[in-house]
């Protein structure tokens, strides 16, 4: 399976495909995954904080490898 990435907007419950992509062939079966851009990055910020909270002072020895 080949991965293709592009941005689009939902209009009338439809997503338009780019017309200039030779691999987007009419009738071709595809698997669709929709990633919705979030307005707030609060979750990402919390995840980063939680990750860094798990970083102990003793872990700094690995930074020099």
PDBQT receptor file of N, H, CA, C and O in Angstrom, charges set to zero:
ATOM      1  N   UNK A   1       0.843  -1.178   0.000  1.00  0.00    +0.000 N 
ATOM      2  CA  UNK A   1       0.000   0.000   0.000  1.00  0.00    +0.000 C 
ATOM      3  C   UNK A   1       0.885   1.236   0.000  1.00  0.00    +0.000 C 
ATOM      4  O   UNK A   1       1.894   1.270   0.705  1.00  0.00    +0.000 OA
ATOM      5  N   UNK A   2       0.536   2.229  -0.758  1.00  0.00    +0.000 N 
ATOM      6  H   UNK A   2      -0.284   2.202  -1.330  1.00  0.00    +0.000 HD
ATOM      7  CA  UNK A   2       1.278   3.483  -0.846  1.00  0.00    +0.000 C 
ATOM      8  C   UNK A   2       0.560   4.539  -0.013  1.00  0.00    +0.000 C 
ATOM      9  O   UNK A   2      -0.669   4.612  -0.022  1.00  0.00    +0.000 OA
ATOM     10  N   UNK A   3       1.321   5.351   0.701  1.00  0.00    +0.000 N 
ATOM     11  H   UNK A   3       2.319   5.292   0.709  1.00  0.00    +0.000 HD
ATOM     12  CA  UNK A   3       0.733   6.425   1.506  1.00  0.00    +0.000 C 
ATOM     13  C   UNK A   3       0.781   7.734   0.716  1.00  0.00    +0.000 C 
ATOM     14  O   UNK A   3       1.782   8.050   0.073  1.00  0.00    +0.000 OA
ATOM     15  N   UNK A   4      -0.305   8.478   0.777  1.00  0.00    +0.000 N 
ATOM     16  H   UNK A   4      -1.117   8.221   1.300  1.00  0.00    +0.000 HD
ATOM     17  CA  UNK A   4      -0.411   9.778   0.120  1.00  0.00    +0.000 C 
ATOM     18  C   UNK A   4      -0.908  10.771   1.163  1.00  0.00    +0.000 C 
ATOM     19  O   UNK A   4      -1.852  10.488   1.901  1.00  0.00    +0.000 OA
ATOM     20  N   UNK A   5      -0.276  11.923   1.220  1.00  0.00    +0.000 N 
ATOM     21  H   UNK A   5       0.491  12.154   0.620  1.00  0.00    +0.000 HD
ATOM     22  CA  UNK A   5      -0.698  12.934   2.193  1.00  0.00    +0.000 C 
ATOM     23  C   UNK A   5      -1.042  14.229   1.473  1.00  0.00    +0.000 C 
ATOM     24  O   UNK A   5      -0.318  14.673   0.582  1.00  0.00    +0.000 OA
ATOM     25  N   UNK A   6      -2.136  14.815   1.864  1.00  0.00    +0.000 N 
ATOM     26  H   UNK A   6      -2.725  14.454   2.588  1.00  0.00    +0.000 HD
ATOM     27  CA  UNK A   6      -2.526  16.119   1.357  1.00  0.00    +0.000 C 
ATOM     28  C   UNK A   6      -3.498  16.729   2.352  1.00  0.00    +0.000 C 
ATOM     29  O   UNK A   6      -4.103  16.017   3.154  1.00  0.00    +0.000 OA
ATOM     30  N   UNK A   7      -3.646  18.033   2.303  1.00  0.00    +0.000 N 
ATOM     31  H   UNK A   7      -3.154  18.612   1.651  1.00  0.00    +0.000 HD
ATOM     32  CA  UNK A   7      -4.604  18.699   3.172  1.00  0.00    +0.000 C 
ATOM     33  C   UNK A   7      -5.856  19.014   2.370  1.00  0.00    +0.000 C 
ATOM     34  O   UNK A   7      -5.797  19.233   1.160  1.00  0.00    +0.000 OA
ATOM     35  N   UNK A   8      -6.978  19.033   3.056  1.00  0.00    +0.000 N 
ATOM     36  H   UNK A   8      -7.025  18.854   4.039  1.00  0.00    +0.000 HD
ATOM     37  CA  UNK A   8      -8.259  19.314   2.405  1.00  0.00    +0.000 C 
ATOM     38  C   UNK A   8      -9.220  19.856   3.442  1.00  0.00    +0.000 C 
ATOM     39  O   UNK A   8      -8.980  19.754   4.645  1.00  0.00    +0.000 OA
ATOM     40  N   UNK A   9     -10.293  20.424   2.972  1.00  0.00    +0.000 N 
ATOM     41  H   UNK A   9     -10.488  20.507   1.995  1.00  0.00    +0.000 HD
ATOM     42  CA  UNK A   9     -11.367  20.886   3.850  1.00  0.00    +0.000 C 
ATOM     43  C   UNK A   9     -12.613  20.083   3.530  1.00  0.00    +0.000 C 
ATOM     44  O   UNK A   9     -12.850  19.716   2.380  1.00  0.00    +0.000 OA
ATOM     45  N   UNK A  10     -13.402  19.814   4.552  1.00  0.00    +0.000 N 
ATOM     46  H   UNK A  10     -13.209  20.113   5.487  1.00  0.00    +0.000 HD
ATOM     47  CA  UNK A  10     -14.663  19.113   4.370  1.00  0.00    +0.000 C 
ATOM     48  C   UNK A  10     -15.700  20.132   3.914  1.00  0.00    +0.000 C 
ATOM     49  O   UNK A  10     -15.927  21.140   4.583  1.00  0.00    +0.000 OA
ATOM     50  N   UNK A  11     -16.321  19.865   2.783  1.00  0.00    +0.000 N 
ATOM     51  H   UNK A  11     -16.137  19.046   2.239  1.00  0.00    +0.000 HD
ATOM     52  CA  UNK A  11     -17.364  20.735   2.251  1.00  0.00    +0.000 C 
ATOM     53  C   UNK A  11     -18.551  19.868   1.862  1.00  0.00    +0.000 C 
ATOM     54  O   UNK A  11     -18.425  18.959   1.042  1.00  0.00    +0.000 OA
ATOM     55  N   UNK A  12     -19.702  20.153   2.455  1.00  0.00    +0.000 N 
ATOM     56  H   UNK A  12     -19.804  20.892   3.121  1.00  0.00    +0.000 HD
ATOM     57  CA  UNK A  12     -20.918  19.361   2.207  1.00  0.00    +0.000 C 
ATOM     58  C   UNK A  12     -20.678  17.879   2.489  1.00  0.00    +0.000 C 
ATOM     59  O   UNK A  12     -21.105  17.013   1.726  1.00  0.00    +0.000 OA
ATOM     60  N   UNK A  13     -19.991  17.604   3.593  1.00  0.00    +0.000 N 
ATOM     61  H   UNK A  13     -19.645  18.307   4.213  1.00  0.00    +0.000 HD
ATOM     62  CA  UNK A  13     -19.664  16.231   4.014  1.00  0.00    +0.000 C 
ATOM     63  C   UNK A  13     -18.832  15.479   2.990  1.00  0.00    +0.000 C 
ATOM     64  O   UNK A  13     -18.927  14.255   2.907  1.00  0.00    +0.000 OA
ATOM     65  N   UNK A  14     -18.023  16.176   2.214  1.00  0.00    +0.000 N 
ATOM     66  H   UNK A  14     -17.946  17.170   2.282  1.00  0.00    +0.000 HD
ATOM     67  CA  UNK A  14     -17.167  15.552   1.201  1.00  0.00    +0.000 C 
ATOM     68  C   UNK A  14     -15.748  16.116   1.307  1.00  0.00    +0.000 C 
ATOM     69  O   UNK A  14     -15.534  17.267   1.689  1.00  0.00    +0.000 OA
ATOM     70  N   UNK A  15     -14.803  15.268   0.957  1.00  0.00    +0.000 N 
ATOM     71  H   UNK A  15     -14.976  14.333   0.647  1.00  0.00    +0.000 HD
ATOM     72  CA  UNK A  15     -13.408  15.677   0.868  1.00  0.00    +0.000 C 
ATOM     73  C   UNK A  15     -12.996  15.513  -0.588  1.00  0.00    +0.000 C 
ATOM     74  O   UNK A  15     -13.095  14.419  -1.144  1.00  0.00    +0.000 OA
ATOM     75  N   UNK A  16     -12.539  16.584  -1.199  1.00  0.00    +0.000 N 
ATOM     76  H   UNK A  16     -12.458  17.473  -0.747  1.00  0.00    +0.000 HD
ATOM     77  CA  UNK A  16     -12.098  16.521  -2.594  1.00  0.00    +0.000 C 
ATOM     78  C   UNK A  16     -10.654  16.055  -2.661  1.00  0.00    +0.000 C 
ATOM     79  O   UNK A  16      -9.813  16.469  -1.863  1.00  0.00    +0.000 OA
ATOM     80  N   UNK A  17     -10.380  15.183  -3.632  1.00  0.00    +0.000 N 
ATOM     81  H   UNK A  17     -11.062  14.847  -4.280  1.00  0.00    +0.000 HD
ATOM     82  CA  UNK A  17      -9.018  14.702  -3.849  1.00  0.00    +0.000 C 
ATOM     83  C   UNK A  17      -8.302  15.625  -4.824  1.00  0.00    +0.000 C 
ATOM     84  O   UNK A  17      -8.932  16.204  -5.708  1.00  0.00    +0.000 OA
ATOM     85  N   UNK A  18      -6.984  15.767  -4.668  1.00  0.00    +0.000 N 
ATOM     86  H   UNK A  18      -6.472  15.297  -3.949  1.00  0.00    +0.000 HD
ATOM     87  CA  UNK A  18      -6.230  16.579  -5.626  1.00  0.00    +0.000 C 
ATOM     88  C   UNK A  18      -6.344  15.969  -7.025  1.00  0.00    +0.000 C 
ATOM     89  O   UNK A  18      -6.291  14.749  -7.178  1.00  0.00    +0.000 OA
ATOM     90  N   UNK A  19      -6.498  16.803  -8.027  1.00  0.00    +0.000 N 
ATOM     91  H   UNK A  19      -6.541  17.795  -7.903  1.00  0.00    +0.000 HD
ATOM     92  CA  UNK A  19      -6.674  16.308  -9.400  1.00  0.00    +0.000 C 
ATOM     93  C   UNK A  19      -5.357  15.999 -10.093  1.00  0.00    +0.000 C 
ATOM     94  O   UNK A  19      -5.343  15.240 -11.062  1.00  0.00    +0.000 OA
ATOM     95  N   UNK A  20      -4.256  16.563  -9.629  1.00  0.00    +0.000 N 
ATOM     96  H   UNK A  20      -4.267  17.180  -8.842  1.00  0.00    +0.000 HD
ATOM     97  CA  UNK A  20      -2.986  16.394 -10.327  1.00  0.00    +0.000 C 
ATOM     98  C   UNK A  20      -2.158  15.210  -9.810  1.00  0.00    +0.000 C 
ATOM     99  O   UNK A  20      -0.955  15.154 -10.062  1.00  0.00    +0.000 OA
ATOM    100  N   UNK A  21      -2.764  14.284  -9.109  1.00  0.00    +0.000 N 
ATOM    101  H   UNK A  21      -3.742  14.330  -8.904  1.00  0.00    +0.000 HD
ATOM    102  CA  UNK A  21      -2.041  13.131  -8.576  1.00  0.00    +0.000 C 
ATOM    103  C   UNK A  21      -2.339  11.914  -9.441  1.00  0.00    +0.000 C 
ATOM    104  O   UNK A  21      -3.467  11.419  -9.451  1.00  0.00    +0.000 OA
ATOM    105  N   UNK A  22      -1.335  11.428 -10.167  1.00  0.00    +0.000 N 
ATOM    106  H   UNK A  22      -0.419  11.830 -10.158  1.00  0.00    +0.000 HD
ATOM    107  CA  UNK A  22      -1.530  10.334 -11.108  1.00  0.00    +0.000 C 
ATOM    108  C   UNK A  22      -1.887   9.007 -10.433  1.00  0.00    +0.000 C 
ATOM    109  O   UNK A  22      -2.420   8.111 -11.088  1.00  0.00    +0.000 OA
ATOM    110  N   UNK A  23      -1.605   8.869  -9.148  1.00  0.00    +0.000 N 
ATOM    111  H   UNK A  23      -1.172   9.597  -8.616  1.00  0.00    +0.000 HD
ATOM    112  CA  UNK A  23      -1.897   7.612  -8.454  1.00  0.00    +0.000 C 
ATOM    113  C   UNK A  23      -3.308   7.579  -7.865  1.00  0.00    +0.000 C 
ATOM    114  O   UNK A  23      -3.724   6.544  -7.346  1.00  0.00    +0.000 OA
ATOM    115  N   UNK A  24      -4.048   8.678  -7.932  1.00  0.00    +0.000 N 
ATOM    116  H   UNK A  24      -3.709   9.519  -8.353  1.00  0.00    +0.000 HD
ATOM    117  CA  UNK A  24      -5.434   8.702  -7.480  1.00  0.00    +0.000 C 
ATOM    118  C   UNK A  24      -6.334   8.413  -8.683  1.00  0.00    +0.000 C 
ATOM    119  O   UNK A  24      -6.864   9.325  -9.318  1.00  0.00    +0.000 OA
ATOM    120  N   UNK A  25      -6.488   7.138  -8.973  1.00  0.00    +0.000 N 
ATOM    121  H   UNK A  25      -6.058   6.397  -8.457  1.00  0.00    +0.000 HD
ATOM    122  CA  UNK A  25      -7.170   6.689 -10.177  1.00  0.00    +0.000 C 
ATOM    123  C   UNK A  25      -8.635   6.399  -9.872  1.00  0.00    +0.000 C 
ATOM    124  O   UNK A  25      -8.955   5.763  -8.868  1.00  0.00    +0.000 OA
ATOM    125  N   UNK A  26      -9.518   6.867 -10.742  1.00  0.00    +0.000 N 
ATOM    126  H   UNK A  26      -9.258   7.384 -11.558  1.00  0.00    +0.000 HD
ATOM    127  CA  UNK A  26     -10.956   6.620 -10.614  1.00  0.00    +0.000 C 
ATOM    128  C   UNK A  26     -11.217   5.119 -10.477  1.00  0.00    +0.000 C 
ATOM    129  O   UNK A  26     -10.714   4.320 -11.268  1.00  0.00    +0.000 OA
ATOM    130  N   UNK A  27     -12.001   4.746  -9.477  1.00  0.00    +0.000 N 
ATOM    131  H   UNK A  27     -12.410   5.395  -8.835  1.00  0.00    +0.000 HD
ATOM    132  CA  UNK A  27     -12.368   3.345  -9.266  1.00  0.00    +0.000 C 
ATOM    133  C   UNK A  27     -11.364   2.550  -8.450  1.00  0.00    +0.000 C 
ATOM    134  O   UNK A  27     -11.632   1.397  -8.111  1.00  0.00    +0.000 OA
ATOM    135  N   UNK A  28     -10.223   3.126  -8.128  1.00  0.00    +0.000 N 
ATOM    136  H   UNK A  28     -10.005   4.062  -8.403  1.00  0.00    +0.000 HD
ATOM    137  CA  UNK A  28      -9.192   2.441  -7.347  1.00  0.00    +0.000 C 
ATOM    138  C   UNK A  28      -9.638   2.359  -5.891  1.00  0.00    +0.000 C 
ATOM    139  O   UNK A  28     -10.122   3.343  -5.333  1.00  0.00    +0.000 OA
ATOM    140  N   UNK A  29      -9.477   1.179  -5.272  1.00  0.00    +0.000 N 
ATOM    141  H   UNK A  29      -9.084   0.380  -5.726  1.00  0.00    +0.000 HD
ATOM    142  CA  UNK A  29      -9.850   1.006  -3.868  1.00  0.00    +0.000 C 
ATOM    143  C   UNK A  29      -8.776   1.639  -2.985  1.00  0.00    +0.000 C 
ATOM    144  O   UNK A  29      -7.583   1.445  -3.219  1.00  0.00    +0.000 OA
ATOM    145  N   UNK A  30      -9.199   2.397  -1.967  1.00  0.00    +0.000 N 
ATOM    146  H   UNK A  30     -10.168   2.554  -1.776  1.00  0.00    +0.000 HD
ATOM    147  CA  UNK A  30      -8.275   3.077  -1.065  1.00  0.00    +0.000 C 
ATOM    148  C   UNK A  30      -8.707   2.864   0.385  1.00  0.00    +0.000 C 
ATOM    149  O   UNK A  30      -9.861   2.540   0.667  1.00  0.00    +0.000 OA
ATOM    150  N   UNK A  31      -7.771   3.050   1.274  1.00  0.00    +0.000 N 
ATOM    151  H   UNK A  31      -6.834   3.313   1.045  1.00  0.00    +0.000 HD
ATOM    152  CA  UNK A  31      -8.046   3.046   2.711  1.00  0.00    +0.000 C 
ATOM    153  C   UNK A  31      -7.887   4.494   3.173  1.00  0.00    +0.000 C 
ATOM    154  O   UNK A  31      -6.867   5.126   2.898  1.00  0.00    +0.000 OA
ATOM    155  N   UNK A  32      -8.884   5.016   3.866  1.00  0.00    +0.000 N 
ATOM    156  H   UNK A  32      -9.713   4.503   4.090  1.00  0.00    +0.000 HD
ATOM    157  CA  UNK A  32      -8.880   6.429   4.246  1.00  0.00    +0.000 C 
ATOM    158  C   UNK A  32      -8.770   6.561   5.763  1.00  0.00    +0.000 C 
ATOM    159  O   UNK A  32      -9.510   5.924   6.513  1.00  0.00    +0.000 OA
ATOM    160  N   UNK A  33      -7.838   7.394   6.195  1.00  0.00    +0.000 N 
ATOM    161  H   UNK A  33      -7.237   7.912   5.586  1.00  0.00    +0.000 HD
ATOM    162  CA  UNK A  33      -7.686   7.749   7.609  1.00  0.00    +0.000 C 
ATOM    163  C   UNK A  33      -7.763   9.267   7.676  1.00  0.00    +0.000 C 
ATOM    164  O   UNK A  33      -6.999   9.953   6.996  1.00  0.00    +0.000 OA
ATOM    165  N   UNK A  34      -8.660   9.794   8.473  1.00  0.00    +0.000 N 
ATOM    166  H   UNK A  34      -9.280   9.237   9.025  1.00  0.00    +0.000 HD
ATOM    167  CA  UNK A  34      -8.842  11.243   8.576  1.00  0.00    +0.000 C 
ATOM    168  C   UNK A  34      -8.253  11.721   9.898  1.00  0.00    +0.000 C 
ATOM    169  O   UNK A  34      -8.642  11.242  10.963  1.00  0.00    +0.000 OA
ATOM    170  N   UNK A  35      -7.324  12.655   9.831  1.00  0.00    +0.000 N 
ATOM    171  H   UNK A  35      -7.009  13.044   8.965  1.00  0.00    +0.000 HD
ATOM    172  CA  UNK A  35      -6.744  13.288  11.008  1.00  0.00    +0.000 C 
ATOM    173  C   UNK A  35      -7.307  14.696  11.088  1.00  0.00    +0.000 C 
ATOM    174  O   UNK A  35      -7.137  15.489  10.162  1.00  0.00    +0.000 OA
ATOM    175  N   UNK A  36      -7.965  15.005  12.170  1.00  0.00    +0.000 N 
ATOM    176  H   UNK A  36      -8.103  14.361  12.923  1.00  0.00    +0.000 HD
ATOM    177  CA  UNK A  36      -8.629  16.290  12.322  1.00  0.00    +0.000 C 
ATOM    178  C   UNK A  36      -7.739  17.222  13.142  1.00  0.00    +0.000 C 
ATOM    179  O   UNK A  36      -7.363  16.904  14.270  1.00  0.00    +0.000 OA
ATOM    180  N   UNK A  37      -7.414  18.354  12.571  1.00  0.00    +0.000 N 
ATOM    181  H   UNK A  37      -7.720  18.613  11.655  1.00  0.00    +0.000 HD
ATOM    182  CA  UNK A  37      -6.581  19.338  13.257  1.00  0.00    +0.000 C 
ATOM    183  C   UNK A  37      -7.343  19.886  14.459  1.00  0.00    +0.000 C 
ATOM    184  O   UNK A  37      -8.479  20.345  14.338  1.00  0.00    +0.000 OA
ATOM    185  N   UNK A  38      -6.702  19.830  15.610  1.00  0.00    +0.000 N 
ATOM    186  H   UNK A  38      -5.779  19.458  15.709  1.00  0.00    +0.000 HD
ATOM    187  CA  UNK A  38      -7.329  20.328  16.836  1.00  0.00    +0.000 C 
ATOM    188  C   UNK A  38      -7.040  21.810  16.991  1.00  0.00    +0.000 C 
ATOM    189  O   UNK A  38      -5.965  22.290  16.631  1.00  0.00    +0.000 OA
ATOM    190  N   UNK A  39      -7.999  22.515  17.522  1.00  0.00    +0.000 N 
ATOM    191  H   UNK A  39      -8.872  22.125  17.814  1.00  0.00    +0.000 HD
ATOM    192  CA  UNK A  39      -7.844  23.955  17.729  1.00  0.00    +0.000 C 
ATOM    193  C   UNK A  39      -6.879  24.256  18.871  1.00  0.00    +0.000 C 
ATOM    194  O   UNK A  39      -6.177  25.267  18.851  1.00  0.00    +0.000 OA
ATOM    195  N   UNK A  40      -6.849  23.379  19.857  1.00  0.00    +0.000 N 
ATOM    196  H   UNK A  40      -7.419  22.558  19.873  1.00  0.00    +0.000 HD
ATOM    197  CA  UNK A  40      -6.012  23.600  21.029  1.00  0.00    +0.000 C 
ATOM    198  C   UNK A  40      -4.930  22.539  21.099  1.00  0.00    +0.000 C 
ATOM    199  O   UNK A  40      -5.171  21.382  20.758  1.00  0.00    +0.000 OA
ATOM    200  N   UNK A  41      -3.755  22.918  21.531  1.00  0.00    +0.000 N 
ATOM    201  H   UNK A  41      -3.559  23.858  21.808  1.00  0.00    +0.000 HD
ATOM    202  CA  UNK A  41      -2.692  21.945  21.694  1.00  0.00    +0.000 C 
ATOM    203  C   UNK A  41      -2.519  21.576  23.170  1.00  0.00    +0.000 C 
ATOM    204  O   UNK A  41      -1.425  21.197  23.587  1.00  0.00    +0.000 OA
ATOM    205  N   UNK A  42      -3.582  21.683  23.954  1.00  0.00    +0.000 N 
ATOM    206  H   UNK A  42      -4.471  21.992  23.615  1.00  0.00    +0.000 HD
ATOM    207  CA  UNK A  42      -3.519  21.392  25.391  1.00  0.00    +0.000 C 
ATOM    208  C   UNK A  42      -3.095  19.943  25.632  1.00  0.00    +0.000 C 
ATOM    209  O   UNK A  42      -2.295  19.675  26.529  1.00  0.00    +0.000 OA
ATOM    210  N   UNK A  43      -3.626  19.006  24.840  1.00  0.00    +0.000 N 
ATOM    211  H   UNK A  43      -4.276  19.224  24.112  1.00  0.00    +0.000 HD
ATOM    212  CA  UNK A  43      -3.266  17.602  25.019  1.00  0.00    +0.000 C 
ATOM    213  C   UNK A  43      -1.786  17.390  24.732  1.00  0.00    +0.000 C 
ATOM    214  O   UNK A  43      -1.111  16.680  25.477  1.00  0.00    +0.000 OA
ATOM    215  N   UNK A  44      -1.272  17.992  23.667  1.00  0.00    +0.000 N 
ATOM    216  H   UNK A  44      -1.821  18.569  23.062  1.00  0.00    +0.000 HD
ATOM    217  CA  UNK A  44       0.133  17.850  23.312  1.00  0.00    +0.000 C 
ATOM    218  C   UNK A  44       1.019  18.442  24.406  1.00  0.00    +0.000 C 
ATOM    219  O   UNK A  44       2.046  17.863  24.763  1.00  0.00    +0.000 OA
ATOM    220  N   UNK A  45       0.622  19.582  24.929  1.00  0.00    +0.000 N 
ATOM    221  H   UNK A  45      -0.212  20.052  24.639  1.00  0.00    +0.000 HD
ATOM    222  CA  UNK A  45       1.401  20.212  25.988  1.00  0.00    +0.000 C 
ATOM    223  C   UNK A  45       1.416  19.336  27.236  1.00  0.00    +0.000 C 
ATOM    224  O   UNK A  45       2.466  19.173  27.858  1.00  0.00    +0.000 OA
ATOM    225  N   UNK A  46       0.269  18.769  27.612  1.00  0.00    +0.000 N 
ATOM    226  H   UNK A  46      -0.583  18.901  27.107  1.00  0.00    +0.000 HD
ATOM    227  CA  UNK A  46       0.200  17.884  28.772  1.00  0.00    +0.000 C 
ATOM    228  C   UNK A  46       1.075  16.653  28.563  1.00  0.00    +0.000 C 
ATOM    229  O   UNK A  46       1.777  16.228  29.481  1.00  0.00    +0.000 OA
ATOM    230  N   UNK A  47       1.040  16.079  27.368  1.00  0.00    +0.000 N 
ATOM    231  H   UNK A  47       0.470  16.424  26.622  1.00  0.00    +0.000 HD
ATOM    232  CA  UNK A  47       1.850  14.900  27.074  1.00  0.00    +0.000 C 
ATOM    233  C   UNK A  47       3.338  15.216  27.205  1.00  0.00    +0.000 C 
ATOM    234  O   UNK A  47       4.099  14.415  27.748  1.00  0.00    +0.000 OA
ATOM    235  N   UNK A  48       3.753  16.383  26.709  1.00  0.00    +0.000 N 
ATOM    236  H   UNK A  48       3.135  17.033  26.269  1.00  0.00    +0.000 HD
ATOM    237  CA  UNK A  48       5.152  16.781  26.833  1.00  0.00    +0.000 C 
ATOM    238  C   UNK A  48       5.547  16.974  28.291  1.00  0.00    +0.000 C 
ATOM    239  O   UNK A  48       6.630  16.556  28.701  1.00  0.00    +0.000 OA
ATOM    240  N   UNK A  49       4.686  17.596  29.070  1.00  0.00    +0.000 N 
ATOM    241  H   UNK A  49       3.807  17.935  28.738  1.00  0.00    +0.000 HD
ATOM    242  CA  UNK A  49       4.974  17.809  30.485  1.00  0.00    +0.000 C 
ATOM    243  C   UNK A  49       5.084  16.481  31.221  1.00  0.00    +0.000 C 
ATOM    244  O   UNK A  49       5.988  16.290  32.034  1.00  0.00    +0.000 OA
ATOM    245  N   UNK A  50       4.162  15.564  30.936  1.00  0.00    +0.000 N 
ATOM    246  H   UNK A  50       3.427  15.719  30.276  1.00  0.00    +0.000 HD
ATOM    247  CA  UNK A  50       4.195  14.248  31.581  1.00  0.00    +0.000 C 
ATOM    248  C   UNK A  50       5.469  13.501  31.207  1.00  0.00    +0.000 C 
ATOM    249  O   UNK A  50       6.083  12.848  32.051  1.00  0.00    +0.000 OA
ATOM    250  N   UNK A  51       5.862  13.597  29.950  1.00  0.00    +0.000 N 
ATOM    251  H   UNK A  51       5.363  14.127  29.264  1.00  0.00    +0.000 HD
ATOM    252  CA  UNK A  51       7.075  12.922  29.493  1.00  0.00    +0.000 C 
ATOM    253  C   UNK A  51       8.293  13.478  30.220  1.00  0.00    +0.000 C 
ATOM    254  O   UNK A  51       9.132  12.721  30.710  1.00  0.00    +0.000 OA
ATOM    255  N   UNK A  52       8.387  14.814  30.289  1.00  0.00    +0.000 N 
ATOM    256  H   UNK A  52       7.706  15.429  29.892  1.00  0.00    +0.000 HD
ATOM    257  CA  UNK A  52       9.539  15.425  30.930  1.00  0.00    +0.000 C 
ATOM    258  C   UNK A  52       9.538  15.218  32.435  1.00  0.00    +0.000 C 
ATOM    259  O   UNK A  52      10.608  15.200  33.044  1.00  0.00    +0.000 OA
ATOM    260  N   UNK A  53       8.377  15.063  33.054  1.00  0.00    +0.000 N 
ATOM    261  H   UNK A  53       7.508  15.078  32.559  1.00  0.00    +0.000 HD
ATOM    262  CA  UNK A  53       8.319  14.769  34.486  1.00  0.00    +0.000 C 
ATOM    263  C   UNK A  53       8.964  13.427  34.789  1.00  0.00    +0.000 C 
ATOM    264  O   UNK A  53       9.469  13.217  35.892  1.00  0.00    +0.000 OA
ATOM    265  N   UNK A  54       8.952  12.515  33.821  1.00  0.00    +0.000 N 
ATOM    266  H   UNK A  54       8.542  12.686  32.926  1.00  0.00    +0.000 HD
ATOM    267  CA  UNK A  54       9.556  11.195  34.000  1.00  0.00    +0.000 C 
ATOM    268  C   UNK A  54      11.056  11.195  33.774  1.00  0.00    +0.000 C 
ATOM    269  O   UNK A  54      11.697  10.159  33.951  1.00  0.00    +0.000 OA
ATOM    270  N   UNK A  55      11.637  12.323  33.388  1.00  0.00    +0.000 N 
ATOM    271  H   UNK A  55      11.117  13.165  33.244  1.00  0.00    +0.000 HD
ATOM    272  CA  UNK A  55      13.071  12.441  33.127  1.00  0.00    +0.000 C 
ATOM    273  C   UNK A  55      13.784  12.751  34.431  1.00  0.00    +0.000 C 
ATOM    274  O   UNK A  55      13.630  13.835  34.992  1.00  0.00    +0.000 OA
ATOM    275  N   UNK A  56      14.556  11.799  34.905  1.00  0.00    +0.000 N 
ATOM    276  H   UNK A  56      14.681  10.918  34.449  1.00  0.00    +0.000 HD
ATOM    277  CA  UNK A  56      15.267  11.969  36.175  1.00  0.00    +0.000 C 
ATOM    278  C   UNK A  56      16.651  12.569  35.933  1.00  0.00    +0.000 C 
ATOM    279  O   UNK A  56      17.192  12.467  34.832  1.00  0.00    +0.000 OA
ATOM    280  N   UNK A  57      17.214  13.186  36.950  1.00  0.00    +0.000 N 
ATOM    281  H   UNK A  57      16.775  13.269  37.845  1.00  0.00    +0.000 HD
ATOM    282  CA  UNK A  57      18.549  13.783  36.863  1.00  0.00    +0.000 C 
ATOM    283  C   UNK A  57      19.580  12.729  36.467  1.00  0.00    +0.000 C 
ATOM    284  O   UNK A  57      20.525  13.020  35.733  1.00  0.00    +0.000 OA
ATOM    285  N   UNK A  58      19.395  11.511  36.954  1.00  0.00    +0.000 N 
ATOM    286  H   UNK A  58      18.628  11.275  37.551  1.00  0.00    +0.000 HD
ATOM    287  CA  UNK A  58      20.328  10.426  36.659  1.00  0.00    +0.000 C 
ATOM    288  C   UNK A  58      20.325  10.060  35.168  1.00  0.00    +0.000 C 
ATOM    289  O   UNK A  58      21.296   9.495  34.665  1.00  0.00    +0.000 OA
ATOM    290  N   UNK A  59      19.240  10.380  34.470  1.00  0.00    +0.000 N 
ATOM    291  H   UNK A  59      18.451  10.839  34.879  1.00  0.00    +0.000 HD
ATOM    292  CA  UNK A  59      19.141  10.062  33.050  1.00  0.00    +0.000 C 
ATOM    293  C   UNK A  59      20.076  10.918  32.199  1.00  0.00    +0.000 C 
ATOM    294  O   UNK A  59      20.323  10.593  31.037  1.00  0.00    +0.000 OA
ATOM    295  N   UNK A  60      20.596  12.003  32.762  1.00  0.00    +0.000 N 
ATOM    296  H   UNK A  60      20.395  12.267  33.705  1.00  0.00    +0.000 HD
ATOM    297  CA  UNK A  60      21.455  12.900  31.982  1.00  0.00    +0.000 C 
ATOM    298  C   UNK A  60      22.732  12.211  31.520  1.00  0.00    +0.000 C 
ATOM    299  O   UNK A  60      23.362  12.668  30.566  1.00  0.00    +0.000 OA
ATOM    300  N   UNK A  61      23.129  11.121  32.177  1.00  0.00    +0.000 N 
ATOM    301  H   UNK A  61      22.617  10.750  32.953  1.00  0.00    +0.000 HD
ATOM    302  CA  UNK A  61      24.336  10.397  31.752  1.00  0.00    +0.000 C 
ATOM    303  C   UNK A  61      24.181   9.847  30.338  1.00  0.00    +0.000 C 
ATOM    304  O   UNK A  61      25.173   9.670  29.630  1.00  0.00    +0.000 OA
ATOM    305  N   UNK A  62      22.944   9.574  29.921  1.00  0.00    +0.000 N 
ATOM    306  H   UNK A  62      22.138   9.717  30.495  1.00  0.00    +0.000 HD
ATOM    307  CA  UNK A  62      22.717   9.047  28.576  1.00  0.00    +0.000 C 
ATOM    308  C   UNK A  62      22.815  10.134  27.503  1.00  0.00    +0.000 C 
ATOM    309  O   UNK A  62      22.971   9.818  26.324  1.00  0.00    +0.000 OA
ATOM    310  N   UNK A  63      22.726  11.398  27.891  1.00  0.00    +0.000 N 
ATOM    311  H   UNK A  63      22.600  11.655  28.849  1.00  0.00    +0.000 HD
ATOM    312  CA  UNK A  63      22.830  12.494  26.951  1.00  0.00    +0.000 C 
ATOM    313  C   UNK A  63      24.253  12.583  26.351  1.00  0.00    +0.000 C 
ATOM    314  O   UNK A  63      24.440  13.160  25.279  1.00  0.00    +0.000 OA
ATOM    315  N   UNK A  64      25.229  12.022  27.035  1.00  0.00    +0.000 N 
ATOM    316  H   UNK A  64      25.077  11.553  27.905  1.00  0.00    +0.000 HD
ATOM    317  CA  UNK A  64      26.637  12.126  26.611  1.00  0.00    +0.000 C 
ATOM    318  C   UNK A  64      27.061  10.952  25.739  1.00  0.00    +0.000 C 
ATOM    319  O   UNK A  64      28.202  10.931  25.276  1.00  0.00    +0.000 OA
ATOM    320  N   UNK A  65      26.210   9.993  25.501  1.00  0.00    +0.000 N 
ATOM    321  H   UNK A  65      25.283  10.011  25.878  1.00  0.00    +0.000 HD
ATOM    322  CA  UNK A  65      26.592   8.830  24.685  1.00  0.00    +0.000 C 
ATOM    323  C   UNK A  65      26.636   9.140  23.224  1.00  0.00    +0.000 C 
ATOM    324  O   UNK A  65      26.941   8.263  22.416  1.00  0.00    +0.000 OA
TER     325      UNK A  65
